[in-house]
Amino acid sequence: MRRAVVGMSLAVTLVALASTPMASPRIAAAAGCVRFLASNFDAAGNDHTNENGEWVRIKNVCSTGKDIGGWQIHDYGRIHVYRFPAGFRLGAG
C-alpha cells in the first residue's frame, strides 16, 4: 500500500545522538537548517527485495555546511535506524 506522507515530523524523527536539553551549540545550529523535503516510506513490492525503494530526502537550507555526523533518522518504534557517519557534513543549500 502506498500512502503520501503529509507531515514528515509525524512519520520520522531526525535527532542528534546528544539531543538533550543541554545540546551543544553546533547541534542546535545545524538542527535549525536541516529539513525533510520528500520521502517514500512504503516502496512497492516486498520490503526485503526492494530496500532501495524506501528513502528520505533532506536538505540544508542554510548558506553554510552543517556537520550532522552522529545524527540518526528512525521510525517511531526505533526498529529501523539510519545513523549518519561521524564527520558527515551536509553542504550548504
MOPAC internal coordinates of N, CA, C and O (Angstrom, degrees):
PM7 1SCF
backbone

  N    0.0000 0     0.00 0     0.00 0    0    0    0
  C    1.4426 1     0.00 0     0.00 0    1    0    0
  C    1.5136 1   109.25 1     0.00 0    2    1    0
  O    1.2310 1   120.16 1   -50.75 1    3    2    1
  N    1.3035 1   117.30 1   129.25 1    3    2    1
  C    1.4562 1   121.88 1   177.31 1    5    3    2
  C    1.5150 1   108.26 1   -99.23 1    6    5    3
  O    1.2310 1   120.75 1   -39.92 1    7    6    5
  N    1.3042 1   116.18 1   140.08 1    7    6    5
  C    1.4454 1   118.95 1   176.51 1    9    7    6
  C    1.5139 1   109.47 1  -144.00 1   10    9    7
  O    1.2310 1   120.66 1   -35.54 1   11   10    9
  N    1.2853 1   116.35 1   144.46 1   11   10    9
  C    1.4576 1   121.39 1   179.71 1   13   11   10
  C    1.5174 1   108.28 1   -79.29 1   14   13   11
  O    1.2310 1   121.12 1   -40.22 1   15   14   13
  N    1.2982 1   115.47 1   139.78 1   15   14   13
  C    1.4567 1   120.65 1   177.48 1   17   15   14
  C    1.5201 1   107.14 1   -97.67 1   18   17   15
  O    1.2310 1   120.78 1   -67.26 1   19   18   17
  N    1.3190 1   116.11 1   112.74 1   19   18   17
  C    1.4543 1   121.27 1  -176.32 1   21   19   18
  C    1.5164 1   110.48 1   -82.15 1   22   21   19
  O    1.2310 1   119.97 1   128.46 1   23   22   21
  N    1.2919 1   117.67 1   -51.54 1   23   22   21
  C    1.4625 1   121.59 1  -179.05 1   25   23   22
  C    1.5032 1   110.29 1  -110.11 1   26   25   23
  O    1.2310 1   120.39 1   -74.09 1   27   26   25
  N    1.3157 1   116.86 1   105.91 1   27   26   25
  C    1.4589 1   119.94 1  -176.71 1   29   27   26
  C    1.5279 1   111.48 1   -59.00 1   30   29   27
  O    1.2310 1   120.23 1   143.46 1   31   30   29
  N    1.3166 1   117.16 1   -36.54 1   31   30   29
  C    1.4524 1   118.65 1  -178.90 1   33   31   30
  C    1.5259 1   111.47 1   -67.08 1   34   33   31
  O    1.2310 1   119.72 1   160.45 1   35   34   33
  N    1.3280 1   118.15 1   -19.55 1   35   34   33
  C    1.4505 1   120.92 1   177.18 1   37   35   34
  C    1.5177 1   111.84 1   -78.41 1   38   37   35
  O    1.2310 1   120.14 1   150.92 1   39   38   37
  N    1.3165 1   117.33 1   -29.08 1   39   38   37
  C    1.4598 1   120.92 1  -174.77 1   41   39   38
  C    1.5244 1   113.32 1   -94.47 1   42   41   39
  O    1.2310 1   120.10 1   146.94 1   43   42   41
  N    1.2889 1   117.41 1   -33.06 1   43   42   41
  C    1.4636 1   121.77 1  -174.32 1   45   43   42
  C    1.5166 1   108.40 1  -142.81 1   46   45   43
  O    1.2310 1   120.85 1   -30.64 1   47   46   45
  N    1.2855 1   115.98 1   149.36 1   47   46   45
  C    1.4525 1   121.01 1   176.25 1   49   47   46
  C    1.5169 1   109.12 1  -120.53 1   50   49   47
  O    1.2310 1   120.47 1   -49.38 1   51   50   49
  N    1.3183 1   116.71 1   130.62 1   51   50   49
  C    1.4565 1   121.19 1   174.84 1   53   51   50
  C    1.5158 1   106.20 1  -102.20 1   54   53   51
  O    1.2310 1   120.43 1   -60.98 1   55   54   53
  N    1.3121 1   116.79 1   119.02 1   55   54   53
  C    1.4534 1   120.43 1  -175.49 1   57   55   54
  C    1.5156 1   110.36 1  -131.31 1   58   57   55
  O    1.2310 1   121.09 1   -23.41 1   59   58   57
  N    1.2898 1   115.53 1   156.59 1   59   58   57
  C    1.4617 1   121.15 1   171.95 1   61   59   58
  C    1.5198 1   107.61 1   -93.92 1   62   61   59
  O    1.2310 1   120.37 1   -33.35 1   63   62   61
  N    1.3224 1   116.90 1   146.65 1   63   62   61
  C    1.4537 1   119.53 1   179.00 1   65   63   62
  C    1.5172 1   111.01 1   -59.69 1   66   65   63
  O    1.2310 1   120.78 1   148.71 1   67   66   65
  N    1.3035 1   116.11 1   -31.29 1   67   66   65
  C    1.4580 1   120.21 1  -179.12 1   69   67   66
  C    1.5210 1   111.33 1   -99.28 1   70   69   67
  O    1.2310 1   120.03 1  -149.12 1   71   70   69
  N    1.3217 1   117.54 1    30.88 1   71   70   69
  C    1.4606 1   119.37 1  -177.10 1   73   71   70
  C    1.5232 1   110.25 1   -76.84 1   74   73   71
  O    1.2310 1   121.45 1   -85.78 1   75   74   73
  N    1.2795 1   114.83 1    94.22 1   75   74   73
  C    1.4564 1   123.18 1   177.94 1   77   75   74
  C    1.5157 1   107.02 1  -129.70 1   78   77   75
  O    1.2310 1   119.85 1    -8.83 1   79   78   77
  N    1.3260 1   117.90 1   171.17 1   79   78   77
  C    1.4616 1   118.52 1   176.82 1   81   79   78
  C    1.5260 1   112.41 1   -58.33 1   82   81   79
  O    1.2310 1   119.95 1   159.03 1   83   82   81
  N    1.3208 1   117.69 1   -20.97 1   83   82   81
  C    1.4572 1   122.05 1  -179.03 1   85   83   82
  C    1.5359 1   110.73 1  -106.26 1   86   85   83
  O    1.2310 1   119.93 1  -146.29 1   87   86   85
  N    1.3259 1   117.74 1    33.71 1   87   86   85
  C    1.4665 1   121.75 1  -178.50 1   89   87   86
  C    1.5251 1   110.33 1   -56.25 1   90   89   87
  O    1.2310 1   121.03 1   -31.63 1   91   90   89
  N    1.3192 1   115.64 1   148.37 1   91   90   89
  C    1.4644 1   120.53 1  -177.01 1   93   91   90
  C    1.5270 1   111.44 1   -67.01 1   94   93   91
  O    1.2310 1   120.21 1   -24.42 1   95   94   93
  N    1.3271 1   117.21 1   155.58 1   95   94   93
  C    1.4700 1   120.12 1   176.85 1   97   95   94
  C    1.5277 1   112.29 1   -58.70 1   98   97   95
  O    1.2310 1   119.57 1   146.53 1   99   98   97
  N    1.3384 1   118.43 1   -33.47 1   99   98   97
  C    1.4587 1   122.28 1   178.89 1  101   99   98
  C    1.5224 1   110.47 1   -61.62 1  102  101   99
  O    1.2310 1   120.67 1   135.25 1  103  102  101
  N    1.3198 1   116.33 1   -44.75 1  103  102  101
  C    1.4622 1   120.75 1   179.97 1  105  103  102
  C    1.5209 1   110.28 1   -67.79 1  106  105  103
  O    1.2310 1   120.35 1   136.36 1  107  106  105
  N    1.3178 1   116.93 1   -43.64 1  107  106  105
  C    1.4654 1   120.22 1  -179.63 1  109  107  106
  C    1.5212 1   111.22 1   -62.75 1  110  109  107
  O    1.2310 1   119.50 1   139.01 1  111  110  109
  N    1.3272 1   118.55 1   -40.99 1  111  110  109
  C    1.4644 1   121.92 1  -179.77 1  113  111  110
  C    1.5253 1   110.72 1   -65.71 1  114  113  111
  O    1.2310 1   120.12 1   138.29 1  115  114  113
  N    1.3047 1   117.38 1   -41.71 1  115  114  113
  C    1.4618 1   120.72 1  -179.96 1  117  115  114
  C    1.5262 1   110.40 1   -68.54 1  118  117  115
  O    1.2310 1   120.15 1   140.66 1  119  118  117
  N    1.3146 1   117.31 1   -39.34 1  119  118  117
  C    1.4629 1   120.90 1  -177.05 1  121  119  118
  C    1.5220 1   111.79 1   -61.26 1  122  121  119
  O    1.2310 1   119.76 1   148.82 1  123  122  121
  N    1.3058 1   118.05 1   -31.18 1  123  122  121
  C    1.4521 1   121.23 1   178.80 1  125  123  122
  C    1.5167 1   113.24 1   -74.01 1  126  125  123
  O    1.2310 1   119.83 1   170.31 1  127  126  125
  N    1.3210 1   117.94 1    -9.69 1  127  126  125
  C    1.4653 1   122.60 1  -175.71 1  129  127  126
  C    1.5225 1   113.94 1  -108.27 1  130  129  127
  O    1.2310 1   119.72 1   158.84 1  131  130  129
  N    1.3095 1   118.14 1   -21.16 1  131  130  129
  C    1.4633 1   121.85 1  -172.90 1  133  131  130
  C    1.5235 1   109.72 1   -90.49 1  134  133  131
  O    1.2310 1   120.80 1   -51.98 1  135  134  133
  N    1.3294 1   116.07 1   128.02 1  135  134  133
  C    1.4676 1   122.29 1  -177.89 1  137  135  134
  C    1.5332 1   110.53 1  -130.26 1  138  137  135
  O    1.2310 1   120.86 1   -33.99 1  139  138  137
  N    1.3190 1   115.96 1   146.01 1  139  138  137
  C    1.4526 1   121.38 1   170.45 1  141  139  138
  C    1.5161 1   107.53 1   -81.78 1  142  141  139
  O    1.2310 1   119.85 1   -49.81 1  143  142  141
  N    1.3370 1   117.90 1   130.19 1  143  142  141
  C    1.4629 1   121.64 1   178.83 1  145  143  142
  C    1.5148 1   112.75 1  -103.75 1  146  145  143
  O    1.2310 1   120.47 1   138.19 1  147  146  145
  N    1.3124 1   116.71 1   -41.81 1  147  146  145
  C    1.4606 1   121.09 1  -176.08 1  149  147  146
  C    1.5244 1   108.63 1  -160.58 1  150  149  147
  O    1.2310 1   121.45 1   -13.01 1  151  150  149
  N    1.3248 1   114.84 1   166.99 1  151  150  149
  C    1.4620 1   118.98 1   178.48 1  153  151  150
  C    1.5192 1   110.51 1  -163.83 1  154  153  151
  O    1.2310 1   121.52 1   -16.41 1  155  154  153
  N    1.3129 1   114.70 1   163.59 1  155  154  153
  C    1.4551 1   122.36 1   169.82 1  157  155  154
  C    1.5262 1   105.95 1  -140.56 1  158  157  155
  O    1.2310 1   120.85 1   -79.34 1  159  158  157
  N    1.3208 1   115.98 1   100.66 1  159  158  157
  C    1.4602 1   121.05 1  -175.90 1  161  159  158
  C    1.5153 1   114.18 1   -92.44 1  162  161  159
  O    1.2310 1   120.35 1   169.63 1  163  162  161
  N    1.3110 1   116.94 1   -10.37 1  163  162  161
  C    1.4557 1   119.63 1  -178.04 1  165  163  162
  C    1.5282 1   109.13 1  -136.12 1  166  165  163
  O    1.2310 1   120.97 1   -99.71 1  167  166  165
  N    1.3128 1   115.75 1    80.29 1  167  166  165
  C    1.4635 1   120.94 1  -178.93 1  169  167  166
  C    1.5225 1   111.07 1   -66.33 1  170  169  167
  O    1.2310 1   121.27 1   -26.73 1  171  170  169
  N    1.3162 1   115.17 1   153.27 1  171  170  169
  C    1.4641 1   120.72 1   178.66 1  173  171  170
  C    1.5266 1   110.33 1   -63.62 1  174  173  171
  O    1.2310 1   120.71 1   -33.54 1  175  174  173
  N    1.3080 1   116.25 1   146.46 1  175  174  173
  C    1.4628 1   120.80 1   174.48 1  177  175  174
  C    1.5180 1   113.55 1    85.64 1  178  177  175
  O    1.2310 1   121.46 1    13.61 1  179  178  177
  N    1.3147 1   114.82 1  -166.39 1  179  178  177
  C    1.4523 1   123.86 1  -177.74 1  181  179  178
  C    1.5286 1   110.24 1   -71.74 1  182  181  179
  O    1.2310 1   120.22 1   -52.17 1  183  182  181
  N    1.3324 1   117.18 1   127.83 1  183  182  181
  C    1.4612 1   121.35 1  -179.24 1  185  183  182
  C    1.5270 1   113.31 1   -60.70 1  186  185  183
  O    1.2310 1   120.19 1   154.67 1  187  186  185
  N    1.3209 1   117.24 1   -25.33 1  187  186  185
  C    1.4623 1   120.13 1  -178.38 1  189  187  186
  C    1.5267 1   112.61 1   -82.29 1  190  189  187
  O    1.2310 1   120.05 1   161.49 1  191  190  189
  N    1.3259 1   117.50 1   -18.51 1  191  190  189
  C    1.4552 1   119.90 1  -179.43 1  193  191  190
  C    1.5231 1   112.89 1  -109.31 1  194  193  191
  O    1.2310 1   119.57 1   170.32 1  195  194  193
  N    1.3207 1   118.43 1    -9.68 1  195  194  193
  C    1.4608 1   122.30 1  -179.10 1  197  195  194
  C    1.5228 1   110.49 1  -125.63 1  198  197  195
  O    1.2310 1   120.67 1  -130.51 1  199  198  197
  N    1.3137 1   116.32 1    49.49 1  199  198  197
  C    1.4631 1   120.76 1  -176.71 1  201  199  198
  C    1.5248 1   112.81 1   -63.87 1  202  201  199
  O    1.2310 1   119.65 1   147.01 1  203  202  201
  N    1.3230 1   118.27 1   -32.99 1  203  202  201
  C    1.4594 1   120.84 1  -178.80 1  205  203  202
  C    1.5310 1   112.54 1   -77.62 1  206  205  203
  O    1.2310 1   120.04 1   173.74 1  207  206  205
  N    1.3112 1   117.52 1    -6.26 1  207  206  205
  C    1.4507 1   121.11 1   177.79 1  209  207  206
  C    1.5216 1   112.94 1   -78.78 1  210  209  207
  O    1.2310 1   120.26 1   168.95 1  211  210  209
  N    1.3152 1   117.10 1   -11.05 1  211  210  209
  C    1.4549 1   121.72 1   178.29 1  213  211  210
  C    1.5241 1   108.31 1  -105.86 1  214  213  211
  O    1.2310 1   120.69 1   -52.21 1  215  214  213
  N    1.3337 1   116.29 1   127.79 1  215  214  213
  C    1.4614 1   119.83 1  -174.69 1  217  215  214
  C    1.5260 1   111.13 1  -155.74 1  218  217  215
  O    1.2310 1   121.63 1   -15.43 1  219  218  217
  N    1.3258 1   114.49 1   164.57 1  219  218  217
  C    1.4607 1   123.18 1   175.43 1  221  219  218
  C    1.5194 1   106.87 1  -133.03 1  222  221  219
  O    1.2310 1   119.97 1   -45.24 1  223  222  221
  N    1.3201 1   117.67 1   134.76 1  223  222  221
  C    1.4627 1   121.94 1   176.77 1  225  223  222
  C    1.5280 1   108.27 1  -110.10 1  226  225  223
  O    1.2310 1   121.21 1   -56.91 1  227  226  225
  N    1.3347 1   115.29 1   123.09 1  227  226  225
  C    1.4614 1   120.07 1   177.39 1  229  227  226
  C    1.5178 1   109.18 1  -118.09 1  230  229  227
  O    1.2310 1   120.80 1   -19.81 1  231  230  229
  N    1.3321 1   116.08 1   160.19 1  231  230  229
  C    1.4570 1   120.60 1  -179.34 1  233  231  230
  C    1.5183 1   109.71 1  -142.91 1  234  233  231
  O    1.2310 1   121.36 1   -37.04 1  235  234  233
  N    1.3216 1   115.01 1   142.96 1  235  234  233
  C    1.4566 1   122.29 1   171.53 1  237  235  234
  C    1.5292 1   106.15 1   -91.56 1  238  237  235
  O    1.2310 1   119.82 1   -69.48 1  239  238  237
  N    1.3214 1   117.95 1   110.52 1  239  238  237
  C    1.4623 1   121.94 1  -176.58 1  241  239  238
  C    1.5275 1   112.47 1   -86.68 1  242  241  239
  O    1.2310 1   119.74 1   178.80 1  243  242  241
  N    1.3150 1   118.09 1    -1.20 1  243  242  241
  C    1.4651 1   121.85 1  -179.34 1  245  243  242
  C    1.5333 1   111.09 1   -89.58 1  246  245  243
  O    1.2310 1   120.82 1   -10.89 1  247  246  245
  N    1.3188 1   116.04 1   169.11 1  247  246  245
  C    1.4636 1   121.73 1  -175.25 1  249  247  246
  C    1.5243 1   113.73 1   -88.06 1  250  249  247
  O    1.2310 1   119.64 1   179.11 1  251  250  249
  N    1.3209 1   118.28 1    -0.89 1  251  250  249
  C    1.4608 1   121.61 1   176.82 1  253  251  250
  C    1.5256 1   109.13 1  -128.26 1  254  253  251
  O    1.2310 1   120.52 1   -28.06 1  255  254  253
  N    1.3233 1   116.61 1   151.94 1  255  254  253
  C    1.4519 1   121.29 1   178.58 1  257  255  254
  C    1.5191 1   111.13 1   -64.12 1  258  257  255
  O    1.2310 1   120.50 1   -27.19 1  259  258  257
  N    1.3245 1   116.65 1   152.81 1  259  258  257
  C    1.4642 1   122.14 1  -179.25 1  261  259  258
  C    1.5186 1   109.94 1  -127.90 1  262  261  259
  O    1.2310 1   121.15 1   -44.15 1  263  262  261
  N    1.3254 1   115.41 1   135.85 1  263  262  261
  C    1.4600 1   121.81 1   177.19 1  265  263  262
  C    1.5233 1   108.15 1   -82.41 1  266  265  263
  O    1.2310 1   120.69 1   -65.03 1  267  266  265
  N    1.3328 1   116.28 1   114.97 1  267  266  265
  C    1.4634 1   119.58 1   177.11 1  269  267  266
  C    1.5285 1   110.88 1  -118.08 1  270  269  267
  O    1.2310 1   120.98 1  -159.07 1  271  270  269
  N    1.3266 1   115.73 1    20.93 1  271  270  269
  C    1.4589 1   120.34 1   175.80 1  273  271  270
  C    1.5171 1   109.88 1   -59.58 1  274  273  271
  O    1.2310 1   120.35 1   -47.48 1  275  274  273
  N    1.3191 1   116.93 1   132.52 1  275  274  273
  C    1.4595 1   121.73 1  -178.98 1  277  275  274
  C    1.5228 1   112.99 1    92.58 1  278  277  275
  O    1.2310 1   119.70 1   165.98 1  279  278  277
  N    1.3152 1   118.18 1   -14.02 1  279  278  277
  C    1.4613 1   119.74 1   175.96 1  281  279  278
  C    1.5149 1   108.61 1   -70.94 1  282  281  279
  O    1.2310 1   120.67 1   -17.80 1  283  282  281
  N    1.3186 1   116.33 1   162.20 1  283  282  281
  C    1.4504 1   119.85 1   179.19 1  285  283  282
  C    1.5247 1   110.84 1  -142.36 1  286  285  283
  O    1.2310 1   121.55 1   -27.98 1  287  286  285
  N    1.3105 1   114.64 1   152.02 1  287  286  285
  C    1.4542 1   122.94 1   173.00 1  289  287  286
  C    1.5193 1   105.60 1  -114.87 1  290  289  287
  O    1.2310 1   120.45 1   -48.01 1  291  290  289
  N    1.3333 1   116.75 1   131.99 1  291  290  289
  C    1.4592 1   118.98 1  -179.60 1  293  291  290
  C    1.5210 1   110.88 1  -145.38 1  294  293  291
  O    1.2310 1   121.54 1   -16.72 1  295  294  293
  N    1.3260 1   114.66 1   163.28 1  295  294  293
  C    1.4548 1   119.72 1   175.02 1  297  295  294
  C    1.5252 1   108.19 1   -85.65 1  298  297  295
  O    1.2310 1   120.94 1    -2.96 1  299  298  297
  N    1.3340 1   115.80 1   177.04 1  299  298  297
  C    1.4618 1   119.84 1  -175.39 1  301  299  298
  C    1.5148 1   114.01 1   -56.18 1  302  301  299
  O    1.2310 1   119.68 1   135.14 1  303  302  301
  N    1.2925 1   118.22 1   -44.86 1  303  302  301
  C    1.4533 1   120.82 1  -177.81 1  305  303  302
  C    1.5156 1   113.98 1   -83.71 1  306  305  303
  O    1.2310 1   120.56 1  -176.50 1  307  306  305
  N    1.3340 1   116.54 1     3.50 1  307  306  305
  C    1.4658 1   121.99 1  -175.12 1  309  307  306
  C    1.5234 1   111.12 1    54.74 1  310  309  307
  O    1.2310 1   121.08 1  -148.54 1  311  310  309
  N    1.3259 1   115.55 1    31.46 1  311  310  309
  C    1.4577 1   120.59 1   177.38 1  313  311  310
  C    1.5245 1   109.21 1   -76.19 1  314  313  311
  O    1.2310 1   120.63 1   140.05 1  315  314  313
  N    1.3162 1   116.41 1   -39.95 1  315  314  313
  C    1.4617 1   122.52 1   179.30 1  317  315  314
  C    1.5192 1   107.85 1  -116.20 1  318  317  315
  O    1.2310 1   120.83 1   -57.23 1  319  318  317
  N    1.3226 1   116.01 1   122.77 1  319  318  317
  C    1.4657 1   121.22 1  -177.08 1  321  319  318
  C    1.5154 1   109.20 1  -131.34 1  322  321  319
  O    1.2310 1   120.69 1   -47.78 1  323  322  321
  N    1.3391 1   116.28 1   132.22 1  323  322  321
  C    1.4584 1   121.17 1   171.41 1  325  323  322
  C    1.5150 1   107.14 1  -114.38 1  326  325  323
  O    1.2310 1   120.38 1   -54.26 1  327  326  325
  N    1.3340 1   116.87 1   125.74 1  327  326  325
  C    1.4643 1   121.82 1   178.85 1  329  327  326
  C    1.5260 1   108.95 1  -109.12 1  330  329  327
  O    1.2310 1   121.10 1   -50.75 1  331  330  329
  N    1.3192 1   115.50 1   129.25 1  331  330  329
  C    1.4559 1   119.50 1   174.56 1  333  331  330
  C    1.5223 1   107.40 1   -73.33 1  334  333  331
  O    1.2310 1   120.23 1   -46.20 1  335  334  333
  N    1.3280 1   117.16 1   133.80 1  335  334  333
  C    1.4688 1   119.99 1  -177.11 1  337  335  334
  C    1.5204 1   112.28 1   -64.56 1  338  337  335
  O    1.2310 1   121.08 1   -26.92 1  339  338  337
  N    1.3194 1   115.55 1   153.08 1  339  338  337
  C    1.4713 1   121.17 1   177.71 1  341  339  338
  C    1.5131 1   109.63 1   -53.39 1  342  341  339
  O    1.2310 1   120.63 1   -43.83 1  343  342  341
  N    1.3207 1   116.40 1   136.17 1  343  342  341
  C    1.4528 1   121.48 1   178.69 1  345  343  342
  C    1.5153 1   114.10 1    83.99 1  346  345  343
  O    1.2310 1   119.30 1  -179.04 1  347  346  345
  N    1.3389 1   118.94 1     0.96 1  347  346  345
  C    1.4594 1   121.11 1  -179.41 1  349  347  346
  C    1.5265 1   109.17 1   -67.49 1  350  349  347
  O    1.2310 1   121.11 1   -51.35 1  351  350  349
  N    1.3184 1   115.49 1   128.65 1  351  350  349
  C    1.4623 1   120.99 1  -178.57 1  353  351  350
  C    1.5264 1   109.29 1  -120.56 1  354  353  351
  O    1.2310 1   121.08 1   -51.50 1  355  354  353
  N    1.3240 1   115.54 1   128.50 1  355  354  353
  C    1.4598 1   122.20 1   177.24 1  357  355  354
  C    1.5044 1   107.33 1   -95.16 1  358  357  355
  O    1.2310 1   120.69 1   -64.66 1  359  358  357
  N    1.3393 1   116.29 1   115.34 1  359  358  357
  C    1.4628 1   121.28 1  -175.58 1  361  359  358
  C    1.5156 1   113.67 1   -62.03 1  362  361  359
  O    1.2310 1   121.00 1   -17.81 1  363  362  361
  N    1.3071 1   115.70 1   162.19 1  363  362  361
  C    1.4647 1   121.96 1   178.66 1  365  363  362
  C    1.5113 1   109.80 1   -63.99 1  366  365  363
  O    1.2310 1   120.97 1   -38.78 1  367  366  365
  N    1.3304 1   115.76 1   141.22 1  367  366  365
  C    1.4590 1   120.95 1   175.31 1  369  367  366
  C    1.4976 1   111.81 1    67.60 1  370  369  367
  O    1.2310 1   120.10 1   180.00 1  371  370  369

